[in-house]
Amino acid sequence: MQSNFQKLIEAAQNQPQPQRLLFLLAKAERNNNPKKSTAKGAITPVMCVDKLPEELSSFADFIAEADGIDTSWNMILIAGLNGENGQAPTTEEAEPLLNKMANDLMQGQDLSRYLILDREENQIEMMPR
C-alpha cells in the first residue's frame, strides 16, 4: 500500500506543469481540560522548506532531514505550487506562499487546502475555531 507522502510525490510528478512542494513544519501543543470533551491548543510554525518532487525519496528521509535541523515539530502542512511553461517554480517564488501558510496557521485560518500529516504520516484534519 502506498503512503500518503508517496501518493503526494507521484501526484506532483504527474501534473501537466512542474511542481514545487511546500512544507510547513509546526508544533501542536494541547491544553487539555478534563471538564471538556474536546482538546484545544496552539500550533506554532517551526520551519518551512520547499522541494521539487524529484528531491524527495521517502517520508522517512524527509523526516531525517528535517530532524537534522529541528526536532520540535510534530506535524507538517503541505501544499503544491504550479510551474509555468514547463518550468518549476523557484524557491524565491515559493517564499510568499510559505509565508502565507505560516500566517494561515498562526491566524487560525481554514487549513483545509493543505495536506496535514503527523510524524507517523497519519493524515490530520483540522477543525476551524
Phi and psi in degrees as a GROMACS rama.xvg file:
@    title "Ramachandran Plot"
@    xaxis  label "Phi"
@    yaxis  label "Psi"
@TYPE xy
-77.2468  145.06  GLN-2
-81.5829  161.446  SER-3
-56.8485  -41.4024  ASN-4
-66.0787  -44.2916  PHE-5
-64.8136  -40.0317  GLN-6
-61.0121  -40.721  LYS-7
-61.8866  -46.2292  LEU-8
-61.0532  -46.6462  ILE-9
-63.9183  -40.9569  GLU-10
-62.0142  -41.3482  ALA-11
-64.8009  -39.0769  ALA-12
-70.4399  -22.7786  GLN-13
-96.561  7.74286  ASN-14
-75.4359  153.502  GLN-15
-62.3449  -31.4447  PRO-16
-114.315  147.88  GLN-17
-57.4477  148.64  PRO-18
-116.474  158.201  GLN-19
-125.479  131.049  ARG-20
-95.0166  137.539  LEU-21
-112.386  131.16  LEU-22
-125.434  127.071  PHE-23
-115.287  113.15  LEU-24
-91.7756  132.582  LEU-25
-137.107  164.423  ALA-26
-117.816  120.72  LYS-27
-100.195  131.713  ALA-28
-125.804  128.472  GLU-29
-90.8192  144.142  ARG-30
-115.087  90.2833  ASN-31
-77.7946  131.313  ASN-32
-115.541  112.44  ASN-33
-61.4394  -17.4243  PRO-34
-83.8367  -12.8623  LYS-35
-115.036  151.254  LYS-36
-85.7924  -9.53864  SER-37
-115.16  146.339  THR-38
-94.7297  140.577  ALA-39
-124.063  165.863  LYS-40
-178.433  -161.178  GLY-41
-127.921  147.012  ALA-42
-124.285  127.513  ILE-43
-124.196  140.092  THR-44
-65.2358  143.073  PRO-45
-110.292  -48.9483  VAL-46
-163.627  160.361  MET-47
-123.582  150.106  CYS-48
-151.894  149.302  VAL-49
-122.823  145.028  ASP-50
-143.889  147.452  LYS-51
-78.9113  148.188  LEU-52
-54.3469  -35.9639  PRO-53
-71.9804  -10.8481  GLU-54
-85.8222  -3.35105  GLU-55
-111.862  131.661  LEU-56
-110.506  -44.412  SER-57
-155.136  163.107  SER-58
-63.3203  -41.2874  PHE-59
-61.1356  -40.9189  ALA-60
-67.03  -39.2894  ASP-61
-62.5302  -45.1959  PHE-62
-61.4869  -44.3712  ILE-63
-60.4939  -41.7841  ALA-64
-64.9433  -44.8641  GLU-65
-64.2126  -42.9017  ALA-66
-66.4576  -22.8667  ASP-67
-67.2697  -17.6827  GLY-68
-102.055  -47.1248  ILE-69
-160.174  129.966  ASP-70
-101.941  3.88541  THR-71
-79.0425  -8.35024  SER-72
-79.1746  155.145  TRP-73
-141.064  8.49144  ASN-74
-155.021  155.112  MET-75
-128.725  130.157  ILE-76
-100.757  132.9  LEU-77
-128.38  137.567  ILE-78
-140.185  162.367  ALA-79
-114.459  150.473  GLY-80
-125.987  123.155  LEU-81
-72.9958  142.761  ASN-82
-90.0763  -177.016  GLY-83
-138.751  147.287  GLU-84
52.0842  38.875  ASN-85
77.4569  6.67773  GLY-86
-111.764  133.232  GLN-87
-71.3129  149.938  ALA-88
-61.6654  151.134  PRO-89
-86.7465  167.304  THR-90
-59.7341  -38.1744  THR-91
-63.5263  -38.0349  GLU-92
-71.1325  -26.6268  GLU-93
-77.8159  -26.5614  ALA-94
-54.7537  -47.9161  GLU-95
-61.659  -33.5261  PRO-96
-74.7772  -33.8161  LEU-97
-63.9093  -40.0459  LEU-98
-62.8222  -39.4067  ASN-99
-64.0358  -41.1093  LYS-100
-59.4346  -45.8418  MET-101
-63.589  -42.957  ALA-102
-64.662  -42.811  ASN-103
-57.403  -42.8247  ASP-104
-64.7929  -49.8863  LEU-105
-68.128  -28.4914  MET-106
-94.2543  4.1846  GLN-107
69.2808  30.2262  GLY-108
-74.7667  169.897  GLN-109
-63.4701  121.987  ASP-110
-104.497  11.921  LEU-111
-65.5868  -16.9274  SER-112
-77.9443  -9.30393  ARG-113
-106.52  146.42  TYR-114
-82.0705  129  LEU-115
-121.724  125.491  ILE-116
-125.477  150.883  LEU-117
-93.1108  -175.594  ASP-118
-64.2299  -22.0928  ARG-119
-94.7027  7.57828  GLU-120
73.4186  18.9392  GLU-121
-80.0104  138.103  ASN-122
-74.4281  138.021  GLN-123
-113.657  135.46  ILE-124
-107.65  122.719  GLU-125
-93.6445  133.759  MET-126
-97.9922  134.516  MET-127
-64.4462  156.507  PRO-128
